[in-house]
Structure formats: C-alpha cells, structure tokens
C-alpha cells in the first residue's frame, strides 16, 4: 500500500516523458493515416474502378484506415 509521503514525493518525470513520446507517436500515426487515405484509399473513389469490387475495396480500405 502506498503511503501519502510516497505519493507526494514520487518523481513523475519518467511518466511525463513517456506521455510525451506517446503524443509524438500519435502524430506520426496521423501522418501515416493521411498518406494512406491520399494514396491507397483514394483509388476506390475515382472513375477508373467500377463494379462490386470497388465497394468492397472501399469498405476494406476505410476499415484499415
């Protein structure tokens, strides 16, 4: 069981650093999501692909994104 003193004197620097790194990672993942939408998912929205497969691909690509 933690004591009041342990809670109040614990150095949270490592936790703060880790949270910052997770925020950076989220930003990088957002870049990948945007790139995927602009390059891969976009091909299902153009006039060059038609038929039932485009609908299935669009749904699958949206789920992946």
Helices and strands as residue ranges (DSSP letters): H 4-9, H 13-39, G 41-44, H 52-64
